[in-house]
């Protein structure tokens, strides 16, 4: 059945319907065949798309920098992207309270 779906112009839906299956079940088998986990007999006219080799994106750890304002017993930790004007405002406000 999987091999039948590889013939150009034939849809998974029509093959599934012809064999009394749900299309998603047949699609699962096609996925297994594509991954080499299911043997599919050769059918004349069948075309299987060559697997594409794509690089997997790797999550690179991002260093998180912080700015610590230490004024007396108070510590305020800010993100490094905090604008300088905002940091100055906070520093002055903290200093005024001590």
C-alpha positions as CSV (number, residue, x, y, z in Angstrom):
1,X,0.0,0.0,0.0
2,X,2.8,2.4,0.8
3,X,4.4,1.7,-2.5
4,X,1.2,2.6,-4.3
5,X,1.2,6.1,-2.8
6,X,4.6,6.7,-4.3
7,X,3.3,6.5,-7.9
8,X,3.0,10.0,-9.4
9,X,-0.5,11.3,-9.5
10,X,-1.8,8.8,-6.8
11,X,-2.8,10.3,-3.5
12,X,-2.6,8.9,0.0
13,X,-6.3,9.5,0.5
14,X,-7.4,7.4,-2.5
15,X,-5.1,4.5,-1.6
16,X,-6.2,4.6,2.0
17,X,-9.9,4.7,0.9
18,X,-9.4,1.8,-1.6
19,X,-7.9,-0.4,1.2
20,X,-10.3,0.7,4.0
21,X,-7.7,2.6,6.0
22,X,-7.5,6.1,7.4
23,X,-5.2,8.3,5.4
24,X,-3.2,9.3,8.5
25,X,-2.5,5.6,9.3
26,X,-1.0,5.2,5.8
27,X,0.9,8.4,6.1
28,X,2.5,7.1,9.3
29,X,3.7,4.0,7.3
30,X,5.1,6.3,4.6
31,X,7.0,8.2,7.3
32,X,8.5,4.9,8.6
33,X,9.4,3.9,5.1
34,X,11.1,7.2,4.5
35,X,13.2,6.7,7.6
36,X,14.1,3.2,6.5
37,X,12.2,1.6,9.3
38,X,9.7,-0.1,6.9
39,X,10.5,-2.2,3.9
40,X,8.5,-1.2,0.8
41,X,8.3,-3.5,-2.2
42,X,9.3,-1.9,-5.4
43,X,6.5,-0.7,-7.6
44,X,7.0,0.4,-11.3
45,X,6.6,4.1,-11.5
46,X,7.1,4.8,-7.8
47,X,9.1,7.8,-6.9
48,X,10.5,8.4,-3.4
49,X,11.9,11.8,-2.8
50,X,15.5,11.7,-1.7
51,X,15.9,12.7,1.9
52,X,17.2,16.2,2.4
53,X,20.1,16.6,4.7
54,X,19.6,19.7,6.7
55,X,21.7,21.0,9.5
56,X,20.0,21.0,12.8
57,X,19.9,24.4,14.6
58,X,22.0,24.2,17.7
59,X,20.9,26.4,20.6
60,X,24.0,28.3,21.7
61,X,24.0,29.3,25.3
62,X,23.7,33.0,25.7
63,X,25.6,34.6,28.4
64,X,23.3,36.7,30.6
65,X,25.0,39.8,31.9
66,X,23.6,41.8,34.7
67,X,24.3,45.2,36.3
68,X,24.2,45.3,40.1
69,X,23.5,48.6,41.9
70,X,24.9,48.3,45.4
71,X,23.9,51.3,47.6
72,X,24.1,50.7,51.3
73,X,22.2,47.5,52.2
74,X,20.2,47.6,49.0
75,X,21.1,45.6,45.9
76,X,19.3,46.1,42.6
77,X,20.1,43.6,39.8
78,X,19.3,44.9,36.3
79,X,19.5,43.3,32.9
80,X,22.6,44.4,30.9
81,X,20.3,45.9,28.3
82,X,18.8,48.4,30.7
83,X,19.3,51.9,29.3
84,X,22.0,54.0,31.0
85,X,19.4,56.8,31.7
86,X,17.3,54.3,33.7
87,X,20.3,53.0,35.6
88,X,21.2,56.6,36.6
89,X,17.6,57.3,37.7
90,X,17.6,54.2,39.9
91,X,21.0,54.9,41.4
92,X,20.0,58.5,42.2
93,X,16.7,57.3,43.7
94,X,18.5,54.8,45.9
95,X,21.1,57.2,47.0
96,X,18.5,59.8,48.0
97,X,16.8,57.2,50.3
98,X,20.1,56.5,52.2
